[in-house]
Each structure stands twice: as C-alpha cells, then as structure tokens.
Amino acid sequence: MSHQPACARGPAAECWCICASPRSLGRITPHRARLLALIADYRTNADIAASLGIAVATVKREVEDLRDLVACSSKRELARWWVVHEGRWSEFTGVVTVW
C-alpha cells in the first residue's frame, strides 16, 4: 500500500504536491483563487498583473506567498497544485470558480 497522499498518485504525479489541508484551503481567498487560475493558465506575471489590476511586483510577491503556503518550489508546480485542488477549494469555501 502506498503512503503517498491521494492527490500525488497518478501518471503525472511528482513530488510537487501536498494534500490540500483545510488550513491551506482556508487561506486561499477568492483573490488568491483568481491568481491561481491565471497561474494555472500559464500567464506571465505581466499578464496576471494586467488582468487583476495590480503591479507586477505585487504579483511576484503574491506568487511567492502562495508557493510558501502550499509548499511548491516553482510557479509551474503551483499551477499543477491548483489544477488538482481547485474543486476541493470550491467545496470547502462554497465559492464557485467561474472567471
């Protein structure tokens, strides 16, 4: 029996994923969810800043904060994490992610 978290199993599984705990999911605000959706769409920091109406430096700082929150080492891993956990976040918060 595997001791890997269920979210890290599967053909694309790597050591990039931690299970989304209620604590980490609870710290994802609707703003952060929108940011994660844009990251998961592989947008550049400049594109994200323009979409959210914030400075590129703010995007960089918020990406770093999110990476620290969910223990991802890169923006690409953060995108993968959101793809795996977006549905759980919506269930946890009751917020439907339609952008």
DSSP file (Angstrom, degrees, kcal/mol; ACC not computed):
  #  RESIDUE AA STRUCTURE BP1 BP2  ACC     N-H-->O    O-->H-N    N-H-->O    O-->H-N    TCO  KAPPA ALPHA  PHI   PSI    X-CA   Y-CA   Z-CA
    1    1 A M              0   0    0      0, 0.0     2,-0.2     0, 0.0     0, 0.0   0.000 360.0 360.0 360.0 134.4    0.0    0.0    0.0
    2    2 A S        -     0   0    0      1,-0.1     7,-0.0     2,-0.0     0, 0.0  -0.502 360.0-158.1 -78.1 143.0    1.3    3.4   -1.0
    3    3 A H        +     0   0    0     -2,-0.2    -1,-0.1     2,-0.1     3,-0.1   0.243  57.0 117.6-102.3  11.3    1.8    6.0    1.7
    4    4 A Q  S    S-     0   0    0      1,-0.1     5,-0.1     2,-0.1    -2,-0.0  -0.473  78.3 -98.7 -71.8 147.8    1.7    8.8   -0.8
    5    5 A P    >   -     0   0    0      0, 0.0     3,-1.9     0, 0.0     4,-0.3  -0.393  33.6-116.5 -61.0 147.5   -1.2   11.3   -0.5
    6    6 A A  G >  S+     0   0    0      1,-0.3     3,-1.3     2,-0.2    -2,-0.1   0.829 114.4  59.7 -57.3 -32.9   -4.0   10.5   -2.8
    7    7 A C  G 3  S+     0   0    0      1,-0.2    -1,-0.3     6,-0.0    11,-0.1   0.668 101.5  54.8 -71.9 -14.5   -3.5   13.8   -4.7
    8    8 A A  G <  S+     0   0    0     -3,-1.9    -1,-0.2     5,-0.1     2,-0.2   0.385  89.8  95.9 -99.6   3.9    0.1   12.8   -5.6
    9    9 A R    <   +     0   0    0     -3,-1.3     3,-0.2    -4,-0.3     5,-0.1  -0.607  55.1  65.6 -92.2 154.7   -0.8    9.5   -7.2
   10   10 A G  S >  S-     0   0    0     -2,-0.2     3,-1.6     1,-0.1    -3,-0.0  -0.537  94.7 -60.8 123.6 172.5   -1.3    9.0  -10.9
   11   11 A P  T 3  S+     0   0    0      0, 0.0    -1,-0.1     0, 0.0    -2,-0.0   0.789 132.4  42.4 -63.4 -28.8    0.6    9.1  -14.1
   12   12 A A  T 3  S+     0   0    0     -3,-0.2     2,-0.1     2,-0.0    -2,-0.1   0.318  85.6 133.3 -98.1   8.7    1.6   12.8  -13.8
   13   13 A A    <   +     0   0    0     -3,-1.6     2,-0.3     2,-0.1    -3,-0.1  -0.352  23.2 159.7 -67.1 136.4    2.4   12.5  -10.1
   14   14 A E    >   -     0   0    0     -5,-0.1     3,-0.8    -2,-0.1    -2,-0.0  -0.774  58.3 -87.8-137.5-177.1    5.7   14.0   -8.9
   15   15 A C  T 3  S+     0   0    0     -2,-0.3    -2,-0.1     1,-0.2    -7,-0.0   0.072 103.3  93.8 -84.7  27.1    6.9   15.2   -5.5
   16   16 A W  T 3   +     0   0    0     -8,-0.1     2,-0.4    56,-0.1    -1,-0.2   0.581  68.0  81.1 -92.6 -11.4    5.4   18.6   -6.2
   17   17 A C    <   -     0   0    0     -3,-0.8     2,-0.4    -9,-0.1    -9,-0.1  -0.801  47.8-176.6-110.7 135.8    2.1   18.1   -4.5
   18   18 A I        -     0   0    0     -2,-0.4     2,-0.1    52,-0.3    -2,-0.0  -0.917  43.2 -97.6-113.5 152.4    1.0   18.2   -0.9
   19   19 A C        -     0   0    0     -2,-0.4     2,-1.0     1,-0.1    66,-0.0  -0.417  40.7-112.1 -65.0 142.9   -2.6   17.3    0.1
   20   20 A A        -     0   0    0     -2,-0.1    -1,-0.1    61,-0.1    50,-0.0  -0.679  36.2-159.1 -80.3 107.4   -4.7   20.4    0.5
   21   21 A S     >  -     0   0    0     -2,-1.0     4,-3.0     1,-0.1     5,-0.3  -0.466  31.4-109.9 -80.4 157.5   -5.5   20.6    4.2
   22   22 A P  H  > S+     0   0    0      0, 0.0     4,-2.5     0, 0.0     5,-0.1   0.852 120.6  57.7 -54.3 -32.2   -8.4   22.6    5.4
   23   23 A R  H  > S+     0   0    0      2,-0.2     4,-0.8     1,-0.2    -3,-0.1   0.949 110.8  39.3 -64.7 -47.9   -5.9   25.0    6.8
   24   24 A S  H >4 S+     0   0    0      1,-0.2     3,-0.6     2,-0.2     4,-0.2   0.910 117.7  49.3 -70.3 -39.5   -4.2   25.7    3.4
   25   25 A L  H >< S+     0   0    0     -4,-3.0     3,-1.5     1,-0.2    -1,-0.2   0.887 107.0  56.4 -64.4 -37.2   -7.5   25.7    1.6
   26   26 A G  H 3< S+     0   0    0     -4,-2.5    -1,-0.2    -5,-0.3    -2,-0.2   0.711 102.5  56.1 -67.0 -20.1   -9.0   28.1    4.1
   27   27 A R  T << S+     0   0    0     -4,-0.8     2,-0.9    -3,-0.6    -1,-0.3   0.435  83.2  96.3 -92.6   0.2   -6.2   30.6    3.4
   28   28 A I    <   -     0   0    0     -3,-1.5    -1,-0.0    -4,-0.2    -4,-0.0  -0.810  63.4-164.7 -90.5 104.9   -7.0   30.7   -0.3
   29   29 A T     >  -     0   0    0     -2,-0.9     4,-2.8     1,-0.1     5,-0.2  -0.350  36.8-100.9 -80.3 166.3   -9.1   33.8   -0.7
   30   30 A P  H  > S+     0   0    0      0, 0.0     4,-2.2     0, 0.0     5,-0.2   0.880 126.7  52.9 -55.9 -36.7  -11.2   34.4   -3.8
   31   31 A H  H  > S+     0   0    0      2,-0.2     4,-2.3     1,-0.2     5,-0.1   0.939 110.5  46.0 -62.6 -46.4   -8.5   36.8   -4.9
   32   32 A R  H  > S+     0   0    0      1,-0.2     4,-3.0     2,-0.2    -1,-0.2   0.874 110.1  54.8 -64.4 -36.1   -5.8   34.2   -4.5
   33   33 A A  H  X S+     0   0    0     -4,-2.8     4,-2.4     2,-0.2    -1,-0.2   0.911 108.5  48.3 -63.2 -41.3   -8.0   31.7   -6.3
   34   34 A R  H  X S+     0   0    0     -4,-2.2     4,-2.0     2,-0.2    -2,-0.2   0.919 111.9  49.6 -63.6 -43.0   -8.3   34.0   -9.3
   35   35 A L  H  X S+     0   0    0     -4,-2.3     4,-2.3     1,-0.2    -2,-0.2   0.923 111.0  49.5 -60.3 -45.3   -4.5   34.5   -9.2
   36   36 A L  H  X S+     0   0    0     -4,-3.0     4,-2.9     1,-0.2    -2,-0.2   0.883 108.0  53.9 -62.6 -38.6   -4.0   30.7   -9.0
   37   37 A A  H  X S+     0   0    0     -4,-2.4     4,-1.0     2,-0.2    -1,-0.2   0.902 110.0  47.0 -62.9 -40.1   -6.4   30.2  -12.0
   38   38 A L  H  <>S+     0   0    0     -4,-2.0     5,-1.9     2,-0.2    -2,-0.2   0.881 112.3  49.8 -68.7 -37.8   -4.3   32.7  -14.0
   39   39 A I  H ><5S+     0   0    0     -4,-2.3     3,-2.2     1,-0.2    -2,-0.2   0.923 108.4  52.8 -63.4 -43.9   -1.1   30.9  -13.0
   40   40 A A  H 3<5S+     0   0    0     -4,-2.9    -1,-0.2     1,-0.3    -2,-0.2   0.728 102.9  58.3 -65.5 -21.0   -2.7   27.6  -14.0
   41   41 A D  T 3<5S-     0   0    0     -4,-1.0    -1,-0.3    -5,-0.2    -2,-0.2   0.319 117.5-118.9 -87.0   6.9   -3.4   29.1  -17.4
   42   42 A Y  T < 5 +     0   0    0     -3,-2.2    -3,-0.2     1,-0.2     2,-0.2   0.855  53.7 166.5  56.6  42.1    0.4   29.7  -17.6
   43   43 A R      < -     0   0    0     -5,-1.9    -1,-0.2     1,-0.1     2,-0.1  -0.529  37.4-111.7 -80.5 151.9    0.0   33.5  -17.8
   44   44 A T     >  -     0   0    0     -2,-0.2     4,-2.6     1,-0.1     5,-0.2  -0.370  29.0-108.0 -75.2 163.0    3.1   35.7  -17.4
   45   45 A N  H  > S+     0   0    0      1,-0.2     4,-2.7     2,-0.2     5,-0.2   0.885 122.3  52.9 -59.1 -38.1    3.3   37.9  -14.3
   46   46 A A  H  > S+     0   0    0      2,-0.2     4,-2.2     1,-0.2    -1,-0.2   0.908 109.6  47.8 -65.0 -41.7    2.7   40.9  -16.5
   47   47 A D  H  > S+     0   0    0      2,-0.2     4,-2.4     1,-0.2    -2,-0.2   0.910 112.6  49.1 -63.6 -42.3   -0.5   39.3  -17.9
   48   48 A I  H  X S+     0   0    0     -4,-2.6     4,-2.3     2,-0.2     5,-0.2   0.928 110.2  51.1 -63.1 -45.0   -1.7   38.4  -14.4
   49   49 A A  H  X>S+     0   0    0     -4,-2.7     5,-2.0     1,-0.2     4,-1.4   0.917 111.6  47.4 -58.6 -44.8   -1.0   42.0  -13.2
   50   50 A A  H  <5S+     0   0    0     -4,-2.2    -1,-0.2     1,-0.2    -2,-0.2   0.902 112.2  50.0 -64.5 -40.8   -3.0   43.5  -16.1
   51   51 A S  H  <5S+     0   0    0     -4,-2.4    -1,-0.2     1,-0.2    -2,-0.2   0.867 119.5  36.4 -65.6 -36.4   -5.9   41.0  -15.5
   52   52 A L  H  <5S-     0   0    0     -4,-2.3    -1,-0.2    -5,-0.2    -2,-0.2   0.539 106.5-122.0 -95.5  -8.3   -6.1   41.8  -11.8
   53   53 A G  T  <5S+     0   0    0     -4,-1.4     2,-0.3     1,-0.3    -3,-0.2   0.868  72.1 117.7  69.8  36.3   -5.2   45.5  -12.0
   54   54 A I      < -     0   0    0     -5,-2.0    -1,-0.3    -6,-0.2    -2,-0.1  -0.818  69.9 -86.7-128.4 169.5   -2.2   45.2   -9.7
   55   55 A A     >  -     0   0    0     -2,-0.3     4,-1.9     1,-0.1     3,-0.3  -0.411  31.1-121.4 -76.5 152.1    1.5   45.8  -10.1
   56   56 A V  H  > S+     0   0    0      1,-0.2     4,-2.5     2,-0.2     5,-0.2   0.878 115.3  57.0 -58.6 -39.3    3.9   43.1  -11.4
   57   57 A A  H  > S+     0   0    0      1,-0.2     4,-2.1     2,-0.2    -1,-0.2   0.870 105.0  51.7 -61.5 -36.3    5.8   43.4   -8.2
   58   58 A T  H  > S+     0   0    0     -3,-0.3     4,-2.7     2,-0.2    -1,-0.2   0.903 108.3  51.2 -66.6 -41.2    2.6   42.6   -6.3
   59   59 A V  H  X S+     0   0    0     -4,-1.9     4,-2.7     2,-0.2     5,-0.2   0.942 109.4  50.4 -59.7 -47.5    2.1   39.5   -8.4
   60   60 A K  H  X S+     0   0    0     -4,-2.5     4,-2.1     1,-0.2    -2,-0.2   0.915 112.4  46.7 -57.8 -44.3    5.6   38.3   -7.8
   61   61 A R  H  X S+     0   0    0     -4,-2.1     4,-2.4     1,-0.2    -1,-0.2   0.913 113.2  48.4 -65.3 -42.8    5.1   38.7   -4.0
   62   62 A E  H  X S+     0   0    0     -4,-2.7     4,-2.3     2,-0.2    -2,-0.2   0.863 109.6  52.5 -67.9 -35.3    1.7   37.0   -4.0
   63   63 A V  H  X S+     0   0    0     -4,-2.7     4,-2.7     2,-0.2    -1,-0.2   0.928 110.3  48.8 -63.7 -44.4    3.1   34.1   -6.1
   64   64 A E  H  X S+     0   0    0     -4,-2.1     4,-2.3    -5,-0.2    -2,-0.2   0.918 110.4  51.0 -59.9 -44.0    5.9   33.7   -3.5
   65   65 A D  H  X S+     0   0    0     -4,-2.4     4,-2.2     1,-0.2    -1,-0.2   0.913 112.0  46.9 -60.8 -43.2    3.4   33.8   -0.7
   66   66 A L  H  X S+     0   0    0     -4,-2.3     4,-2.2     2,-0.2    -2,-0.2   0.899 109.5  53.4 -66.4 -41.1    1.3   31.1   -2.4
   67   67 A R  H  X>S+     0   0    0     -4,-2.7     5,-2.0     1,-0.2     4,-0.7   0.915 111.7  46.0 -60.2 -41.9    4.3   28.9   -3.1
   68   68 A D  H  <5S+     0   0    0     -4,-2.3     3,-0.5     3,-0.2    -1,-0.2   0.899 109.9  55.2 -65.1 -40.9    5.2   29.1    0.6
   69   69 A L  H  <5S+     0   0    0     -4,-2.2    -2,-0.2     1,-0.2    -1,-0.2   0.894 120.8  27.4 -61.1 -42.8    1.6   28.4    1.7
   70   70 A V  H  <5S-     0   0    0     -4,-2.2   -52,-0.3    -5,-0.1    -1,-0.2   0.280 108.6-115.5-108.7  10.7    1.3   25.1   -0.3
   71   71 A A  T  <5 +     0   0    0     -4,-0.7     2,-0.4    -3,-0.5    -3,-0.2   0.896  59.0 152.8  60.0  47.0    5.0   24.1   -0.3
   72   72 A C      < -     0   0    0     -5,-2.0    -1,-0.2    -6,-0.2    -2,-0.1  -0.858  37.7-153.2-104.1 143.1    5.6   24.4   -4.1
   73   73 A S  S    S+     0   0    0     -2,-0.4     2,-0.3   -57,-0.1    -1,-0.1   0.557  73.2  23.6 -94.7  -6.7    9.0   25.2   -5.4
   74   74 A S  S  > S-     0   0    0    -58,-0.1     4,-1.9     1,-0.1     5,-0.1  -0.962  77.1-109.5-150.2 167.3    8.0   26.8   -8.6
   75   75 A K  H  > S+     0   0    0     -2,-0.3     4,-2.1     2,-0.2     5,-0.1   0.861 118.7  55.8 -65.7 -36.0    5.2   28.6  -10.4
   76   76 A R  H  > S+     0   0    0      2,-0.2     4,-2.1     1,-0.2    -1,-0.2   0.917 107.6  48.0 -62.9 -44.1    4.7   25.6  -12.6
   77   77 A E  H  > S+     0   0    0      1,-0.2     4,-2.7     2,-0.2    -1,-0.2   0.880 109.0  54.3 -64.1 -37.0    4.2   23.4   -9.5
   78   78 A L  H  X S+     0   0    0     -4,-1.9     4,-2.2     2,-0.2    -1,-0.2   0.898 106.8  51.7 -62.2 -41.0    1.8   25.9   -8.1
   79   79 A A  H  X S+     0   0    0     -4,-2.1     4,-2.0     1,-0.2    -2,-0.2   0.925 111.3  46.9 -61.0 -44.8   -0.2   25.7  -11.4
   80   80 A R  H  X S+     0   0    0     -4,-2.1     4,-2.0     1,-0.2    -2,-0.2   0.899 109.0  54.9 -64.2 -40.6   -0.4   21.9  -11.1
   81   81 A W  H  X S+     0   0    0     -4,-2.7     4,-2.2     1,-0.2    -1,-0.2   0.920 108.9  48.0 -58.7 -44.0   -1.3   22.2   -7.4
   82   82 A W  H  X S+     0   0    0     -4,-2.2     4,-2.2     1,-0.2    -1,-0.2   0.897 107.4  54.8 -66.7 -39.7   -4.3   24.4   -8.3
   83   83 A V  H  < S+     0   0    0     -4,-2.0     4,-0.3     1,-0.2    -1,-0.2   0.902 113.7  43.2 -58.6 -40.6   -5.4   22.1  -11.1
   84   84 A V  H  < S+     0   0    0     -4,-2.0     4,-0.3     1,-0.2    -2,-0.2   0.882 125.1  32.0 -71.0 -39.0   -5.5   19.2   -8.5
   85   85 A H  H  X S+     0   0    0     -4,-2.2     4,-2.4    -5,-0.2     5,-0.2   0.446  85.3  96.5-106.9  -1.9   -7.2   21.2   -5.7
   86   86 A E  H  X S+     0   0    0     -4,-2.2     4,-2.4     1,-0.2     5,-0.2   0.913  88.6  49.4 -57.5 -43.7   -9.5   23.8   -7.3
   87   87 A G  H  > S+     0   0    0     -4,-0.3     4,-2.2     1,-0.2    -1,-0.2   0.902 110.6  49.5 -62.3 -41.8  -12.5   21.5   -6.9
   88   88 A R  H  > S+     0   0    0     -4,-0.3     4,-2.6     2,-0.2    -1,-0.2   0.880 109.9  52.2 -64.5 -37.3  -11.8   20.8   -3.2
   89   89 A W  H  X S+     0   0    0     -4,-2.4     4,-2.8     2,-0.2     6,-0.4   0.932 108.8  50.1 -63.8 -44.6  -11.3   24.6   -2.6
   90   90 A S  H  X S+     0   0    0     -4,-2.4     4,-2.3     1,-0.2     5,-0.3   0.911 113.5  45.5 -60.7 -42.7  -14.7   25.3   -4.2
   91   91 A E  H  < S+     0   0    0     -4,-2.2    -1,-0.2     2,-0.2    -2,-0.2   0.914 114.7  48.6 -64.3 -42.9  -16.4   22.6   -2.0
   92   92 A F  H  < S+     0   0    0     -4,-2.6    -2,-0.2     1,-0.2    -1,-0.2   0.897 124.5  28.1 -65.3 -42.8  -14.6   23.8    1.1
   93   93 A T  H  < S-     0   0    0     -4,-2.8    -1,-0.2     2,-0.2    -2,-0.2   0.683  96.3-128.4 -95.8 -19.9  -15.4   27.5    0.7
   94   94 A G     <  +     0   0    0     -4,-2.3     2,-0.5    -5,-0.4    -3,-0.2   0.567  65.5 133.4  79.1   8.3  -18.7   27.3   -1.2
   95   95 A V        -     0   0    0     -6,-0.4     2,-0.5    -5,-0.3    -1,-0.3  -0.814  51.7-141.5 -95.4 126.7  -17.3   29.6   -3.9
   96   96 A V        -     0   0    0     -2,-0.5     2,-1.5    -3,-0.1    -9,-0.0  -0.762  13.1-136.8 -88.1 129.6  -17.8   28.6   -7.5
   97   97 A T        +     0   0    0     -2,-0.5     2,-0.6   -11,-0.1    -1,-0.1  -0.611  46.4 144.4 -92.5  81.2  -14.7   29.4   -9.6
   98   98 A V              0   0    0     -2,-1.5    -2,-0.1     1,-0.1     0, 0.0  -0.957 360.0 360.0-115.1 111.1  -16.1   30.9  -12.7
   99   99 A W              0   0    0     -2,-0.6    -1,-0.1   -65,-0.0    -2,-0.0   0.411 360.0 360.0-102.4 360.0  -13.9   33.6  -14.0
